[in-house]
Amino acid sequence: MNRNTLIAILILVLAGGGYWYYSTSQRAAEEAAMAQKAADEAAAAAKAAEEEAAAKAAEEAKAAEEAAAKAAEEAAAAAQKAAEDAAAAATEAVQQGTEAAAGAAGAVAGLLDPANFDADAIKSAIDGSAAIDDATKTTLKSAVDAAAADPTLVQSTIDQVKAALGL
């Protein structure tokens, strides 16, 4: 073969190799560009999902905070009402206790009148008193029995019972 033919074949081989190399490089560059674009899109989607999750978490935290504030407010109102109800009940109980004590004191004072001397009623009042110890109760009941037997002892016995009862 002659030299020109060899040069022509060499040029054709080099041109074919260059075309093949260039087209492969171009395809690799296109694939790399597509991969970069897909990575960018994935990163943008991840960032959007992160921002959405953060916004949702903030909304849920705000809702939880509002619910906690409302629950605390309701608990405070319930505690205030309970305190008011307890105070009213305590006031009423004290008033009823005072009235009952005044009534009982009036009844006992009526029993301890020398004109209305009733030995059994006075002994019952002595037994019902929590302010007197058992030994004093026994002594007072003996004095009441003695006054029932001897009317001259009625006034002194009534005075002893009044003193023991704190009247």
DSSP file (Angstrom, degrees, kcal/mol; ACC not computed):
  #  RESIDUE AA STRUCTURE BP1 BP2  ACC     N-H-->O    O-->H-N    N-H-->O    O-->H-N    TCO  KAPPA ALPHA  PHI   PSI    X-CA   Y-CA   Z-CA
    1    1 A M              0   0    0      0, 0.0     2,-0.2     0, 0.0     0, 0.0   0.000 360.0 360.0 360.0 155.7    0.0    0.0    0.0
    2    2 A N     >  -     0   0    0      1,-0.1     4,-1.9     4,-0.0     5,-0.2  -0.435 360.0-108.6 -95.9 172.9    1.1    3.2   -0.6
    3    3 A R  H  > S+     0   0    0      1,-0.2     4,-2.2     2,-0.2     5,-0.2   0.847 113.2  54.4 -69.9 -38.7    1.9    5.9    1.8
    4    4 A N  H  > S+     0   0    0      1,-0.2     4,-2.4     2,-0.2    -1,-0.2   0.870 108.0  51.1 -67.0 -36.7   -1.1    8.1    1.0
    5    5 A T  H  > S+     0   0    0      2,-0.2     4,-2.7     1,-0.2    -1,-0.2   0.912 109.6  50.2 -67.2 -41.7   -3.5    5.3    1.6
    6    6 A L  H  X S+     0   0    0     -4,-1.9     4,-2.6     2,-0.2    -2,-0.2   0.901 111.1  48.5 -63.9 -39.7   -1.9    4.6    5.0
    7    7 A I  H  X S+     0   0    0     -4,-2.2     4,-2.6     2,-0.2    -1,-0.2   0.909 111.7  50.1 -66.6 -40.8   -2.1    8.3    6.0
    8    8 A A  H  X S+     0   0    0     -4,-2.4     4,-2.4     2,-0.2    -2,-0.2   0.912 112.6  46.3 -65.1 -41.6   -5.8    8.3    4.9
    9    9 A I  H  X S+     0   0    0     -4,-2.7     4,-2.8     2,-0.2    -2,-0.2   0.903 112.7  50.7 -66.1 -41.0   -6.5    5.1    6.9
   10   10 A L  H  X S+     0   0    0     -4,-2.6     4,-2.7    -5,-0.2    -2,-0.2   0.905 110.7  48.5 -63.0 -41.4   -4.6    6.6    9.9
   11   11 A I  H  X S+     0   0    0     -4,-2.6     4,-2.7     2,-0.2    -2,-0.2   0.910 112.4  49.1 -65.2 -41.7   -6.6    9.8    9.6
   12   12 A L  H  X S+     0   0    0     -4,-2.4     4,-2.7     2,-0.2    -2,-0.2   0.904 112.4  47.8 -64.5 -41.4   -9.9    7.8    9.4
   13   13 A V  H  X S+     0   0    0     -4,-2.8     4,-2.7     2,-0.2    -2,-0.2   0.927 114.2  46.4 -65.5 -44.2   -8.9    5.7   12.5
   14   14 A L  H  X S+     0   0    0     -4,-2.7     4,-2.7     2,-0.2    -2,-0.2   0.902 113.3  49.2 -65.1 -40.1   -7.9    8.8   14.4
   15   15 A A  H  X S+     0   0    0     -4,-2.7     4,-2.6     2,-0.2    -2,-0.2   0.922 112.9  47.2 -65.2 -43.4  -11.1   10.6   13.4
   16   16 A G  H  X S+     0   0    0     -4,-2.7     4,-2.6     2,-0.2    -2,-0.2   0.907 113.8  47.8 -64.0 -42.3  -13.2    7.5   14.4
   17   17 A G  H  X S+     0   0    0     -4,-2.7     4,-2.7     2,-0.2    -2,-0.2   0.907 112.5  49.0 -64.8 -41.3  -11.4    7.2   17.7
   18   18 A G  H  X S+     0   0    0     -4,-2.7     4,-2.9     2,-0.2    -2,-0.2   0.912 112.1  48.5 -63.9 -42.3  -11.8   10.9   18.4
   19   19 A Y  H  X S+     0   0    0     -4,-2.6     4,-2.9     2,-0.2     5,-0.2   0.936 113.1  47.3 -62.3 -45.5  -15.5   10.8   17.6
   20   20 A W  H  X S+     0   0    0     -4,-2.6     4,-2.0     1,-0.2    -2,-0.2   0.926 114.8  46.3 -61.8 -44.8  -16.0    7.7   19.8
   21   21 A Y  H  X S+     0   0    0     -4,-2.7     4,-2.2     2,-0.2    -2,-0.2   0.910 114.8  47.1 -63.5 -44.3  -14.0    9.4   22.7
   22   22 A Y  H  X S+     0   0    0     -4,-2.9     4,-2.5     1,-0.2    -2,-0.2   0.913 112.3  48.5 -67.1 -43.7  -15.9   12.7   22.3
   23   23 A S  H  X S+     0   0    0     -4,-2.9     4,-2.1     1,-0.2    -1,-0.2   0.863 112.6  49.1 -67.7 -34.8  -19.4   11.1   22.2
   24   24 A T  H  X S+     0   0    0     -4,-2.0     4,-2.2    -5,-0.2    -1,-0.2   0.907 112.9  47.2 -68.3 -42.3  -18.6    8.9   25.2
   25   25 A S  H  X S+     0   0    0     -4,-2.2     4,-2.4     2,-0.2    -2,-0.2   0.894 111.5  51.3 -65.0 -40.0  -17.4   12.0   27.2
   26   26 A Q  H  X S+     0   0    0     -4,-2.5     4,-2.4     2,-0.2    -2,-0.2   0.918 110.4  48.4 -64.4 -43.1  -20.4   14.0   26.1
   27   27 A R  H  X S+     0   0    0     -4,-2.1     4,-2.5     2,-0.2    -2,-0.2   0.889 111.6  50.1 -63.9 -40.7  -22.8   11.2   27.3
   28   28 A A  H  X S+     0   0    0     -4,-2.2     4,-2.4     2,-0.2    -1,-0.2   0.884 110.6  50.0 -65.2 -39.1  -20.9   11.0   30.6
   29   29 A A  H  X S+     0   0    0     -4,-2.4     4,-2.4     2,-0.2    -2,-0.2   0.905 111.4  48.5 -66.5 -40.9  -21.2   14.8   31.0
   30   30 A E  H  X S+     0   0    0     -4,-2.4     4,-2.5     2,-0.2    -2,-0.2   0.918 112.6  48.0 -64.1 -43.3  -24.9   14.6   30.3
   31   31 A E  H  X S+     0   0    0     -4,-2.5     4,-2.4     2,-0.2    -2,-0.2   0.888 112.0  49.9 -64.2 -39.1  -25.4   11.8   32.8
   32   32 A A  H  X S+     0   0    0     -4,-2.4     4,-2.4     2,-0.2    -2,-0.2   0.895 110.7  50.0 -65.6 -39.6  -23.4   13.7   35.4
   33   33 A A  H  X S+     0   0    0     -4,-2.4     4,-2.3     2,-0.2    -2,-0.2   0.902 111.9  47.9 -65.5 -40.7  -25.6   16.8   34.7
   34   34 A M  H  X S+     0   0    0     -4,-2.5     4,-2.5     2,-0.2    -2,-0.2   0.896 111.7  49.8 -66.4 -39.6  -28.7   14.7   35.1
   35   35 A A  H  X S+     0   0    0     -4,-2.4     4,-2.3     2,-0.2    -2,-0.2   0.903 111.4  49.1 -64.5 -40.6  -27.4   13.2   38.3
   36   36 A Q  H  X S+     0   0    0     -4,-2.4     4,-2.5     2,-0.2    -2,-0.2   0.906 111.2  50.0 -64.2 -41.7  -26.6   16.6   39.7
   37   37 A K  H  X S+     0   0    0     -4,-2.3     4,-2.5     2,-0.2    -2,-0.2   0.917 111.2  48.6 -63.5 -43.0  -30.0   17.9   38.8
   38   38 A A  H  X S+     0   0    0     -4,-2.5     4,-2.4     2,-0.2    -2,-0.2   0.890 111.6  49.9 -63.8 -39.5  -31.7   14.9   40.5
   39   39 A A  H  X S+     0   0    0     -4,-2.3     4,-2.4     2,-0.2    -2,-0.2   0.902 110.7  49.7 -65.4 -41.3  -29.5   15.5   43.6
   40   40 A D  H  X S+     0   0    0     -4,-2.5     4,-2.5     2,-0.2    -2,-0.2   0.917 111.7  48.4 -63.0 -43.3  -30.5   19.2   43.7
   41   41 A E  H  X S+     0   0    0     -4,-2.5     4,-2.6     2,-0.2    -2,-0.2   0.909 111.9  49.4 -63.5 -41.5  -34.2   18.3   43.4
   42   42 A A  H  X S+     0   0    0     -4,-2.4     4,-2.4     2,-0.2    -2,-0.2   0.901 111.3  49.3 -64.2 -40.3  -33.8   15.7   46.1
   43   43 A A  H  X S+     0   0    0     -4,-2.4     4,-2.4     2,-0.2    -2,-0.2   0.903 111.7  48.9 -65.3 -40.6  -32.1   18.3   48.4
   44   44 A A  H  X S+     0   0    0     -4,-2.5     4,-2.5     2,-0.2    -2,-0.2   0.912 112.1  48.6 -64.8 -41.9  -34.8   20.9   47.7
   45   45 A A  H  X S+     0   0    0     -4,-2.6     4,-2.5     2,-0.2    -2,-0.2   0.900 111.7  49.6 -64.6 -40.1  -37.5   18.3   48.5
   46   46 A A  H  X S+     0   0    0     -4,-2.4     4,-2.4     2,-0.2    -2,-0.2   0.904 111.5  48.6 -64.6 -41.1  -35.7   17.3   51.7
   47   47 A K  H  X S+     0   0    0     -4,-2.4     4,-2.6     2,-0.2    -2,-0.2   0.912 111.7  49.3 -65.6 -41.7  -35.4   21.0   52.7
   48   48 A A  H  X S+     0   0    0     -4,-2.5     4,-2.4     2,-0.2    -2,-0.2   0.913 112.0  48.5 -63.3 -41.9  -39.1   21.6   51.9
   49   49 A A  H  X S+     0   0    0     -4,-2.5     4,-2.6     2,-0.2    -2,-0.2   0.892 111.3  50.6 -64.6 -38.8  -40.1   18.5   54.0
   50   50 A E  H  X S+     0   0    0     -4,-2.4     4,-2.4     2,-0.2    -2,-0.2   0.924 111.7  46.9 -63.9 -44.6  -37.9   19.7   56.8
   51   51 A E  H  X S+     0   0    0     -4,-2.6     4,-2.4     2,-0.2    -2,-0.2   0.894 112.9  49.8 -64.9 -39.3  -39.4   23.2   56.8
   52   52 A E  H  X S+     0   0    0     -4,-2.4     4,-2.6     2,-0.2    -2,-0.2   0.914 111.5  48.4 -65.1 -42.8  -42.9   21.7   56.7
   53   53 A A  H  X S+     0   0    0     -4,-2.6     4,-2.6     2,-0.2    -2,-0.2   0.898 111.8  49.8 -64.1 -40.1  -42.1   19.4   59.6
   54   54 A A  H  X S+     0   0    0     -4,-2.4     4,-2.3     2,-0.2    -2,-0.2   0.908 111.7  48.3 -65.0 -41.3  -40.7   22.3   61.6
   55   55 A A  H  X S+     0   0    0     -4,-2.4     4,-2.3     2,-0.2    -2,-0.2   0.913 112.9  48.1 -64.8 -42.1  -43.8   24.4   60.9
   56   56 A K  H  X S+     0   0    0     -4,-2.6     4,-2.6     2,-0.2    -2,-0.2   0.909 111.5  49.9 -64.9 -41.8  -46.1   21.5   61.9
   57   57 A A  H  X S+     0   0    0     -4,-2.6     4,-2.5     1,-0.2    -1,-0.2   0.893 110.3  50.7 -63.5 -39.2  -44.1   20.9   65.1
   58   58 A A  H  X S+     0   0    0     -4,-2.3     4,-2.3     2,-0.2    -2,-0.2   0.908 110.7  48.9 -64.9 -41.3  -44.4   24.6   65.9
   59   59 A E  H  X S+     0   0    0     -4,-2.3     4,-2.6     2,-0.2    -2,-0.2   0.926 112.6  47.7 -62.8 -44.6  -48.1   24.5   65.3
   60   60 A E  H  X S+     0   0    0     -4,-2.6     4,-2.6     1,-0.2    -2,-0.2   0.887 111.5  50.6 -64.8 -38.6  -48.5   21.4   67.6
   61   61 A A  H  X S+     0   0    0     -4,-2.5     4,-2.5     2,-0.2    -1,-0.2   0.906 111.3  48.4 -65.0 -40.7  -46.3   23.0   70.3
   62   62 A K  H  X S+     0   0    0     -4,-2.3     4,-2.6     2,-0.2    -2,-0.2   0.917 112.0  49.0 -65.5 -42.2  -48.4   26.2   70.2
   63   63 A A  H  X S+     0   0    0     -4,-2.6     4,-2.5     2,-0.2    -2,-0.2   0.906 112.2  48.7 -63.4 -41.1  -51.6   24.1   70.4
   64   64 A A  H  X S+     0   0    0     -4,-2.6     4,-2.5     2,-0.2    -2,-0.2   0.898 111.1  50.5 -65.0 -39.9  -50.2   22.1   73.3
   65   65 A E  H  X S+     0   0    0     -4,-2.5     4,-2.4     2,-0.2    -2,-0.2   0.918 111.6  47.6 -63.2 -43.5  -49.2   25.4   75.0
   66   66 A E  H  X S+     0   0    0     -4,-2.6     4,-2.5     2,-0.2    -2,-0.2   0.906 112.2  49.7 -64.5 -41.0  -52.7   26.8   74.5
   67   67 A A  H  X S+     0   0    0     -4,-2.5     4,-2.6     2,-0.2    -2,-0.2   0.903 111.4  48.9 -64.5 -40.4  -54.3   23.6   75.9
   68   68 A A  H  X S+     0   0    0     -4,-2.5     4,-2.5     2,-0.2    -2,-0.2   0.903 111.6  49.2 -65.5 -40.6  -52.0   23.6   78.9
   69   69 A A  H  X S+     0   0    0     -4,-2.4     4,-2.3     2,-0.2    -2,-0.2   0.911 112.5  47.9 -64.8 -41.5  -52.8   27.3   79.6
   70   70 A K  H  X S+     0   0    0     -4,-2.5     4,-2.7     2,-0.2    -2,-0.2   0.919 112.1  49.3 -65.2 -42.9  -56.5   26.6   79.3
   71   71 A A  H  X S+     0   0    0     -4,-2.6     4,-2.6     1,-0.2    -2,-0.2   0.902 111.7  49.0 -63.0 -40.7  -56.2   23.5   81.6
   72   72 A A  H  X S+     0   0    0     -4,-2.5     4,-2.4     2,-0.2    -1,-0.2   0.901 111.6  49.5 -65.0 -39.9  -54.3   25.6   84.1
   73   73 A E  H  X S+     0   0    0     -4,-2.3     4,-2.3     2,-0.2    -2,-0.2   0.920 112.5  47.1 -64.8 -43.6  -57.0   28.3   83.9
   74   74 A E  H  X S+     0   0    0     -4,-2.7     4,-2.6     2,-0.2    -2,-0.2   0.895 111.9  50.8 -65.1 -39.5  -59.8   25.8   84.4
   75   75 A A  H  X S+     0   0    0     -4,-2.6     4,-2.6     2,-0.2    -2,-0.2   0.900 110.1  49.7 -64.8 -39.8  -57.9   24.2   87.3
   76   76 A A  H  X S+     0   0    0     -4,-2.4     4,-2.5     2,-0.2    -2,-0.2   0.909 111.7  48.3 -64.8 -41.1  -57.4   27.6   89.0
   77   77 A A  H  X S+     0   0    0     -4,-2.3     4,-2.5     2,-0.2    -2,-0.2   0.910 112.7  48.3 -65.0 -41.3  -61.1   28.4   88.6
   78   78 A A  H  X S+     0   0    0     -4,-2.6     4,-2.7     2,-0.2    -2,-0.2   0.902 112.0  49.0 -65.4 -40.2  -62.1   25.0   90.0
   79   79 A A  H  X S+     0   0    0     -4,-2.6     4,-2.5     2,-0.2    -2,-0.2   0.901 111.0  50.3 -65.5 -40.2  -59.7   25.4   92.9
   80   80 A Q  H  X S+     0   0    0     -4,-2.5     4,-2.5     2,-0.2    -2,-0.2   0.931 112.7  46.4 -62.5 -45.6  -61.2   28.9   93.6
   81   81 A K  H  X S+     0   0    0     -4,-2.5     4,-3.0     1,-0.2    -2,-0.2   0.911 112.4  50.4 -64.2 -42.2  -64.7   27.6   93.5
   82   82 A A  H  X S+     0   0    0     -4,-2.7     4,-2.7     1,-0.2    -1,-0.2   0.905 111.1  48.9 -62.7 -40.3  -63.8   24.7   95.8
   83   83 A A  H  X S+     0   0    0     -4,-2.5     4,-2.5     2,-0.2    -2,-0.2   0.914 112.7  47.7 -65.2 -42.1  -62.2   27.1   98.2
   84   84 A E  H  X S+     0   0    0     -4,-2.5     4,-2.5     2,-0.2    -2,-0.2   0.923 113.4  47.8 -64.2 -43.3  -65.2   29.3   98.2
   85   85 A D  H  X S+     0   0    0     -4,-3.0     4,-2.6     2,-0.2    -2,-0.2   0.909 112.7  48.9 -63.4 -41.7  -67.5   26.3   98.7
   86   86 A A  H  X S+     0   0    0     -4,-2.7     4,-2.7     2,-0.2    -2,-0.2   0.902 111.4  49.4 -64.8 -40.6  -65.4   25.0  101.5
   87   87 A A  H  X S+     0   0    0     -4,-2.5     4,-2.5     2,-0.2    -2,-0.2   0.913 112.2  47.9 -64.7 -41.5  -65.3   28.4  103.2
   88   88 A A  H  X S+     0   0    0     -4,-2.5     4,-2.5     2,-0.2    -2,-0.2   0.917 113.3  47.8 -64.9 -42.4  -69.1   28.7  102.9
   89   89 A A  H  X S+     0   0    0     -4,-2.6     4,-2.6     2,-0.2    -2,-0.2   0.906 112.6  48.7 -64.9 -41.0  -69.6   25.2  104.3
   90   90 A A  H  X S+     0   0    0     -4,-2.7     4,-2.7     2,-0.2    -2,-0.2   0.911 111.5  49.5 -65.4 -41.6  -67.2   25.9  107.1
   91   91 A T  H  X S+     0   0    0     -4,-2.5     4,-2.4     2,-0.2    -2,-0.2   0.920 112.9  47.2 -62.5 -43.4  -69.0   29.1  107.9
   92   92 A E  H  X S+     0   0    0     -4,-2.5     4,-2.8     2,-0.2    -2,-0.2   0.910 112.1  49.8 -65.1 -41.4  -72.3   27.4  107.9
   93   93 A A  H  X S+     0   0    0     -4,-2.6     4,-2.8     2,-0.2    -2,-0.2   0.911 111.6  48.5 -64.0 -41.8  -71.0   24.5  110.1
   94   94 A V  H  X S+     0   0    0     -4,-2.7     4,-2.7     2,-0.2    -1,-0.2   0.917 112.4  49.0 -63.6 -42.1  -69.5   27.0  112.6
   95   95 A Q  H  X S+     0   0    0     -4,-2.4     4,-2.6     2,-0.2    -2,-0.2   0.929 113.4  45.9 -64.0 -44.5  -72.8   28.9  112.7
   96   96 A Q  H  X S+     0   0    0     -4,-2.8     4,-2.9     2,-0.2    -2,-0.2   0.904 113.4  50.1 -64.7 -40.3  -74.8   25.7  113.2
   97   97 A G  H  X S+     0   0    0     -4,-2.8     4,-2.8     2,-0.2    -2,-0.2   0.905 111.4  48.7 -63.3 -40.7  -72.4   24.6  115.9
   98   98 A T  H  X S+     0   0    0     -4,-2.7     4,-2.7     2,-0.2    -2,-0.2   0.920 112.9  47.4 -64.8 -43.4  -72.6   27.9  117.6
   99   99 A E  H  X S+     0   0    0     -4,-2.6     4,-2.7     2,-0.2    -2,-0.2   0.917 113.8  47.6 -64.2 -42.3  -76.4   27.8  117.5
  100  100 A A  H  X S+     0   0    0     -4,-2.9     4,-3.0     2,-0.2    -2,-0.2   0.915 113.3  47.9 -64.9 -42.0  -76.5   24.2  118.8
  101  101 A A  H  X S+     0   0    0     -4,-2.8     4,-3.0     2,-0.2    -2,-0.2   0.904 112.5  48.9 -65.2 -39.8  -74.0   25.1  121.5
  102  102 A A  H  X S+     0   0    0     -4,-2.7     4,-2.5     2,-0.2    -2,-0.2   0.912 113.0  47.8 -65.7 -40.4  -76.1   28.1  122.4
  103  103 A G  H  X S+     0   0    0     -4,-2.7     4,-2.5     2,-0.2    -2,-0.2   0.919 114.3  46.2 -64.3 -43.3  -79.3   26.0  122.4
  104  104 A A  H  X S+     0   0    0     -4,-3.0     4,-2.9     2,-0.2     5,-0.2   0.909 113.0  49.5 -66.1 -41.4  -77.6   23.3  124.6
  105  105 A A  H  X S+     0   0    0     -4,-3.0     4,-2.8     1,-0.2    -2,-0.2   0.900 112.0  49.3 -63.9 -39.1  -76.2   26.0  126.9
  106  106 A G  H  X S+     0   0    0     -4,-2.5     4,-2.1     2,-0.2    -2,-0.2   0.903 112.1  48.1 -64.9 -40.7  -79.7   27.5  127.2
  107  107 A A  H  X S+     0   0    0     -4,-2.5     4,-1.7     2,-0.2    -2,-0.2   0.922 114.4  45.5 -65.7 -43.4  -81.2   24.1  127.9
  108  108 A V  H  X S+     0   0    0     -4,-2.9     4,-1.8     1,-0.2    -2,-0.2   0.897 111.4  52.9 -66.5 -39.2  -78.6   23.3  130.5
  109  109 A A  H  < S+     0   0    0     -4,-2.8    -1,-0.2     1,-0.2    -2,-0.2   0.883 107.6  52.2 -63.5 -36.3  -79.0   26.8  132.0
  110  110 A G  H >< S+     0   0    0     -4,-2.1     3,-0.9     1,-0.2    -1,-0.2   0.870 109.1  50.1 -65.4 -35.9  -82.7   26.1  132.2
  111  111 A L  H 3< S+     0   0    0     -4,-1.7     7,-0.4     1,-0.2    -1,-0.2   0.825 103.5  61.0 -68.6 -31.1  -82.0   22.8  134.1
  112  112 A L  T 3< S+     0   0    0     -4,-1.8    -1,-0.2    -5,-0.1    -2,-0.1  -0.013  75.7 113.1 -91.8  32.2  -79.7   24.6  136.5
  113  113 A D    X   -     0   0    0     -3,-0.9     3,-1.5     3,-0.1    -3,-0.0  -0.915  66.6-140.2-100.1 124.2  -82.5   26.9  137.8
  114  114 A P  G >  S+     0   0    0      0, 0.0     3,-0.9     0, 0.0    -1,-0.1   0.791 102.7  57.5 -56.5 -27.4  -83.3   26.1  141.5
  115  115 A A  G 3  S+     0   0    0      1,-0.2    -3,-0.0    -3,-0.0     0, 0.0   0.798 112.6  39.8 -73.2 -27.0  -87.0   26.6  140.8
  116  116 A N  G <  S+     0   0    0     -3,-1.5    -1,-0.2    -6,-0.2    -3,-0.1  -0.105  81.6 165.2-110.2  33.5  -86.9   23.9  138.0
  117  117 A F    <   +     0   0    0     -3,-0.9     2,-0.4    -5,-0.1    -5,-0.1  -0.324   6.2 170.4 -60.8 121.1  -84.6   21.4  139.8
  118  118 A D     >  -     0   0    0     -7,-0.4     4,-2.3     1,-0.1     5,-0.2  -0.911  17.6-163.9-133.7 104.3  -84.7   18.0  138.1
  119  119 A A  H  > S+     0   0    0     -2,-0.4     4,-2.3     1,-0.2     5,-0.2   0.875  88.0  49.5 -59.3 -42.9  -82.1   15.6  139.4
  120  120 A D  H  > S+     0   0    0      1,-0.2     4,-2.0     2,-0.2    -1,-0.2   0.904 111.9  48.0 -66.5 -41.1  -82.3   13.1  136.5
  121  121 A A  H  > S+     0   0    0      2,-0.2     4,-2.1     1,-0.2    -1,-0.2   0.895 112.1  49.6 -66.2 -39.5  -82.1   15.8  133.8
  122  122 A I  H  X S+     0   0    0     -4,-2.3     4,-2.2     2,-0.2    -2,-0.2   0.903 110.3  50.3 -66.7 -40.4  -79.1   17.4  135.5
  123  123 A K  H  X S+     0   0    0     -4,-2.3     4,-2.5     2,-0.2    -1,-0.2   0.879 109.7  51.5 -65.2 -36.8  -77.3   14.1  135.8
  124  124 A S  H  X S+     0   0    0     -4,-2.0     4,-2.0     2,-0.2    -1,-0.2   0.899 109.5  49.9 -64.7 -39.8  -77.9   13.4  132.1
  125  125 A A  H  X S+     0   0    0     -4,-2.1     4,-0.5     2,-0.2    -2,-0.2   0.888 110.8  49.5 -65.3 -38.5  -76.4   16.9  131.3
  126  126 A I  H >< S+     0   0    0     -4,-2.2     3,-1.0     1,-0.2    -2,-0.2   0.926 111.5  48.7 -64.9 -44.4  -73.4   16.0  133.4
  127  127 A D  H 3< S+     0   0    0     -4,-2.5    -2,-0.2     1,-0.2    -1,-0.2   0.847 110.3  52.5 -63.8 -33.9  -73.0   12.6  131.7
  128  128 A G  H 3< S+     0   0    0     -4,-2.0     2,-0.4    -5,-0.2    -1,-0.2   0.536  86.6 103.4 -80.7  -6.5  -73.3   14.3  128.2
  129  129 A S    <<  -     0   0    0     -3,-1.0     3,-0.3    -4,-0.5     8,-0.1  -0.643  48.6-170.8 -83.4 128.8  -70.6   16.9  129.0
  130  130 A A  S    S+     0   0    0     -2,-0.4    -1,-0.1     1,-0.2    -4,-0.0   0.575  81.6  70.3 -88.0 -11.3  -67.2   16.3  127.3
  131  131 A A  S    S+     0   0    0     34,-0.1     2,-0.4     2,-0.1    -1,-0.2   0.589  88.5  72.7 -82.3  -9.8  -65.6   19.1  129.4
  132  132 A I  S    S-     0   0    0     -3,-0.3     2,-0.1    -6,-0.2    33,-0.0  -0.889  78.1-131.2-112.2 135.0  -65.8   17.2  132.6
  133  133 A D     >  -     0   0    0     -2,-0.4     4,-2.2     1,-0.1     5,-0.1  -0.329  30.8-104.4 -76.7 166.4  -63.6   14.2  133.5
  134  134 A D  H  > S+     0   0    0      1,-0.2     4,-2.3     2,-0.2     5,-0.2   0.861 117.7  52.9 -62.6 -40.1  -65.2   11.0  134.9
  135  135 A A  H  > S+     0   0    0      1,-0.2     4,-2.0     2,-0.2    -1,-0.2   0.915 111.6  46.1 -64.3 -42.1  -64.1   11.5  138.6
  136  136 A T  H  > S+     0   0    0      2,-0.2     4,-2.8     1,-0.2    -1,-0.2   0.886 110.0  55.0 -67.5 -38.2  -65.7   15.0  138.6
  137  137 A K  H  X S+     0   0    0     -4,-2.2     4,-2.6     1,-0.2    -2,-0.2   0.925 108.6  48.3 -58.9 -44.6  -68.8   13.6  136.9
  138  138 A T  H  X S+     0   0    0     -4,-2.3     4,-1.9     1,-0.2    -2,-0.2   0.918 112.6  48.1 -62.3 -44.1  -69.2   11.0  139.7
  139  139 A T  H  X S+     0   0    0     -4,-2.0     4,-2.0     2,-0.2    -2,-0.2   0.923 113.3  47.3 -63.1 -45.0  -68.7   13.7  142.4
  140  140 A L  H  X S+     0   0    0     -4,-2.8     4,-2.4     1,-0.2    -2,-0.2   0.902 110.3  51.5 -65.5 -41.1  -71.2   16.0  140.8
  141  141 A K  H  X S+     0   0    0     -4,-2.6     4,-2.2     1,-0.2    -1,-0.2   0.876 109.3  51.3 -64.7 -35.8  -73.9   13.3  140.3
  142  142 A S  H  X S+     0   0    0     -4,-1.9     4,-2.1     2,-0.2    -1,-0.2   0.895 110.0  49.7 -64.9 -39.9  -73.5   12.3  144.0
  143  143 A A  H  X S+     0   0    0     -4,-2.0     4,-2.3     2,-0.2    -2,-0.2   0.887 109.7  51.2 -66.0 -38.6  -74.0   16.0  145.0
  144  144 A V  H  X S+     0   0    0     -4,-2.4     4,-2.1     2,-0.2    -2,-0.2   0.907 109.6  50.1 -65.1 -41.4  -77.1   16.2  142.7
  145  145 A D  H  X S+     0   0    0     -4,-2.2     4,-1.5     1,-0.2    -2,-0.2   0.907 111.1  49.1 -61.8 -40.9  -78.5   13.0  144.4
  146  146 A A  H  X S+     0   0    0     -4,-2.1     4,-2.0     1,-0.2    -2,-0.2   0.891 110.5  50.7 -65.5 -38.9  -77.9   14.6  147.9
  147  147 A A  H  < S+     0   0    0     -4,-2.3     7,-0.3     1,-0.2     6,-0.2   0.845 106.2  55.4 -68.0 -32.8  -79.6   17.8  146.7
  148  148 A A  H  < S+     0   0    0     -4,-2.1    -1,-0.2     1,-0.2    -2,-0.2   0.861 112.9  42.7 -65.4 -33.9  -82.6   15.8  145.5
  149  149 A A  H  < S+     0   0    0     -4,-1.5    -2,-0.2     1,-0.3    -1,-0.2   0.809 124.9  34.4 -80.1 -30.9  -82.8   14.3  149.1
  150  150 A D    ><  -     0   0    0     -4,-2.0     3,-2.2    -5,-0.1    -1,-0.3  -0.907  66.9-161.8-130.0 102.5  -82.2   17.7  150.9
  151  151 A P  G >  S+     0   0    0      0, 0.0     3,-0.9     0, 0.0     4,-0.4   0.649  86.8  70.7 -60.8 -16.6  -83.6   20.8  149.1
  152  152 A T  G 3  S+     0   0    0      1,-0.2     4,-0.4     2,-0.1     3,-0.2   0.718  96.4  53.4 -72.1 -18.6  -81.3   23.1  151.2
  153  153 A L  G <> S+     0   0    0     -3,-2.2     4,-2.4    -6,-0.2     5,-0.2   0.475  82.8  93.0 -90.8  -4.1  -78.4   21.8  149.1
  154  154 A V  H <> S+     0   0    0     -3,-0.9     4,-2.6    -7,-0.3     5,-0.2   0.927  85.0  45.8 -59.6 -50.1  -80.0   22.6  145.7
  155  155 A Q  H  > S+     0   0    0     -4,-0.4     4,-2.2     1,-0.2    -1,-0.2   0.923 115.2  45.5 -63.2 -45.9  -78.5   26.1  145.2
  156  156 A S  H  > S+     0   0    0     -4,-0.4     4,-1.9     2,-0.2    -1,-0.2   0.884 114.1  49.8 -66.3 -36.8  -74.9   25.1  146.2
  157  157 A T  H  X S+     0   0    0     -4,-2.4     4,-2.4     2,-0.2    -2,-0.2   0.918 110.4  49.8 -66.4 -43.5  -75.1   21.9  144.1
  158  158 A I  H  X S+     0   0    0     -4,-2.6     4,-2.6    -5,-0.2    -2,-0.2   0.897 109.5  52.1 -62.5 -39.5  -76.3   23.9  141.1
  159  159 A D  H  X S+     0   0    0     -4,-2.2     4,-2.2    -5,-0.2    -1,-0.2   0.897 109.5  49.6 -62.7 -40.1  -73.5   26.4  141.6
  160  160 A Q  H  X S+     0   0    0     -4,-1.9     4,-2.3     2,-0.2    -2,-0.2   0.921 112.3  47.3 -63.8 -44.3  -71.0   23.5  141.6
  161  161 A V  H  X S+     0   0    0     -4,-2.4     4,-2.3     2,-0.2    -2,-0.2   0.917 111.4  50.8 -65.1 -43.3  -72.4   22.0  138.4
  162  162 A K  H  X>S+     0   0    0     -4,-2.6     5,-2.8     1,-0.2     4,-0.9   0.914 110.9  49.0 -59.6 -43.0  -72.4   25.5  136.7
  163  163 A A  H  <5S+     0   0    0     -4,-2.2     3,-0.5     1,-0.2    -1,-0.2   0.908 111.8  48.5 -63.7 -41.8  -68.8   26.0  137.6
  164  164 A A  H  <5S+     0   0    0     -4,-2.3    -1,-0.2     1,-0.2    -2,-0.2   0.867 113.9  46.4 -67.3 -35.7  -67.8   22.5  136.3
  165  165 A L  H  <5S-     0   0    0     -4,-2.3    -1,-0.2    -5,-0.2    -2,-0.2   0.567 113.8-117.7 -83.3  -8.5  -69.7   23.1  133.0
  166  166 A G  T  <5       0   0    0     -4,-0.9    -3,-0.2    -3,-0.5    -4,-0.1   0.783 360.0 360.0  79.0  27.9  -68.1   26.6  132.6
  167  167 A L      <       0   0    0     -5,-2.8    -4,-0.2    -6,-0.2    -5,-0.1   0.419 360.0 360.0 -97.5 360.0  -71.5   28.4  132.8
